[in-house]
Amino acid sequence: MKIKLLTLAIAASPLFAHADEGITLYGKVAGNLSSVQSYTASGSLKNVQVNDNTSRIGFKGSENLGNGLTAIWQVENRIHVDGSGTDTFASRDSFIGLQSQNGKLRLGRLSDYANLDMEYIDPGSYSGVGGQLYSTRLDGRLNNAIRYDSPNLAGFSFTTTWAADEKRANDSNGQPTNNQVFNLGLSYEQAGYFAKFSYETKGDAKQVNSSAQTGAVKNWWRVEAGYISDPIYLALGFQTVNGYLGVSSGKFVDNPGVAYNVNVLNARLAASGQSLSAAASGQDVKTREAVLTFGYNVGAWLPYVSLTKGYDVEIGGSNVDKTGYTQYVLGTIYNLSKQTKAYASYGRVNWGGNGVSSESALSLALAKSF
C-alpha cells in the first residue's frame, strides 16, 4: 500500500509534471531496394542492396522560462532498419539551448547549415548515385559545437556555428594543431523564392593532413537558389571545395571527400604512369560542381530531373584530365499521405571512359515520418 501511495504522490507532484511538459517523440523510418554499380578501389562493382535511408528516432521538448525566453532540448538517434551500422545514442542532432525573439542558441552535436537548411538540389531518397551522392558529400554534423540562428527579418536570416577541436592532434613536426570549425549560413526566402549560402572552414587542415595522411578539408562553400511553389520545383546549386589529400603507397587517400571519388583520381594518375610522393599531400586540391534540379507537381506526384557537372579536379593549380564527371538523375516522389512517401529514381555518373567505368543506381524507397 505504501508503494502505491508513493507512486500516486510522485505522479501528482507539480514538480514531476512540469518536467515532462512539452516532450515530443518523433522520427522517420525509411529504406530502399537498389541496384547499384559503383567504382571502388578494386574497380567496378555491381550488386543489389537493401539499405536504410537515414532512419531516426528522437525526443525533444521545451520549457517556458518567462519574459519571452524558452529552454529547448533535443536528443536524436540514428537507427538502421536494415540491420547494418552500430547506432549510438545522440548520434544525430542533439542539443540544449535557449530561444527568444532575438534568435536561438544551441550547444551540442549540430548539423552544419548545408546539412540542415539546404539540399534543395537533392529531393530524393536513394542509394549510390540515385541522387546527389557527390555534391552533398560534405554535408554533416559537428561535435562540440555552438550554433546561433538569427530571427527572420523580412525574409533574411543567418546562422553561425563554431565547433571546438578537443583532440588537438600533432602535426608532422610534433606540434599541436587546432582544427576548429567555423560555419556561416545566409538565407533569403520570400513567396516561394529562396537563396541560401553556406561557408565552412577548418583551422589547421594542412598540418593535420601532414601527419595523418588521410586527407583534410580546408574550406568549402555552396550556394543554392530557386523557386519552390506548387506546382514548380526549381533549385540550382554551385559548390567549391578546397583541401588536401593524403598519400599512402603511391596513391591518394581521401577520407573526408575533398575529391569526388578518389578511386577515379588514382586510376587516372596510374594510367598516366604517375606514382605519388609524400610531398603531394601538401598540394592544394580544388573541386567545383554545378547542379540543376527541376520538378513539376502533378497531383500527388513530383517527377523531377537533376543534372550535375563536376569539373576536373585541380591539384597544385593544374587540372587533372578526365577526373570530373557528369550526372543525370530521373526521379519521382509520390505522397501516399502527409507522413508517408514513396520514391523512385535512376541516376548515372559518367567519368569519361578510358578505363574508368560509369556508375549507376536504380532505387525504390519508402519513408514514414511520425
Stockholm file with secondary structure:
# STOCKHOLM 1.0

chainA/1-370         MKIKLLTLAIAASPLFAHADEGITLYGKVAGNLSSVQSYTASGSLKNVQVNDNTSRIGFKGSENLGNGLTAIWQVENRIHVDGSGTDTFASRDSFIGLQSQNGKLRLGRLSDYANLDMEYIDPGSYSGVGGQLYSTRLDGRLNNAIRYDSPNLAGFSFTTTWAADEKRANDSNGQPTNNQVFNLGLSYEQAGYFAKFSYETKGDAKQVNSSAQTGAVKNWWRVEAGYISDPIYLALGFQTVNGYLGVSSGKFVDNPGVAYNVNVLNARLAASGQSLSAAASGQDVKTREAVLTFGYNVGAWLPYVSLTKGYDVEIGGSNVDKTGYTQYVLGTIYNLSKQTKAYASYGRVNWGGNGVSSESALSLALAKSF
#=GR chainA/1-370 SS CHHHHHHHHHHHCHHHHHHTTTCEEEEEEEEEEEEEEEEETTEEEEEEEEEECCCEEEEEEEEEEETTEEEEEEEEEECCTTSCSCCCTTCSSEEEEEEETTEEEEEEEEECHHHHHCCTTCCCCCSTTSSCTTTTTTCCEEEEEEEEECCCBTTEEEEEEEECCSSCCBCTTSCBCCCCEEEEEEEEEETTEEEEEEEEEETTHHHHHHHHCSCEEEEEEEEEEEEEETTEEEEEEEEEEEEECEEETTEEECSSCSSSCHHHHHHHHHHTTCCCCGGGGGSCEEEEEEEEEEEECBTTEEEEEEEEEECCCEETTEECTTCCEEEEEEEEEEESSSSEEEEEEEEEEECCBTTBCCEEEEEEEEEEEC
#=GC SS_cons         CHHHHHHHHHHHCHHHHHHTTTCEEEEEEEEEEEEEEEEETTEEEEEEEEEECCCEEEEEEEEEEETTEEEEEEEEEECCTTSCSCCCTTCSSEEEEEEETTEEEEEEEEECHHHHHCCTTCCCCCSTTSSCTTTTTTCCEEEEEEEEECCCBTTEEEEEEEECCSSCCBCTTSCBCCCCEEEEEEEEEETTEEEEEEEEEETTHHHHHHHHCSCEEEEEEEEEEEEEETTEEEEEEEEEEEEECEEETTEEECSSCSSSCHHHHHHHHHHTTCCCCGGGGGSCEEEEEEEEEEEECBTTEEEEEEEEEECCCEETTEECTTCCEEEEEEEEEEESSSSEEEEEEEEEEECCBTTBCCEEEEEEEEEEEC
//
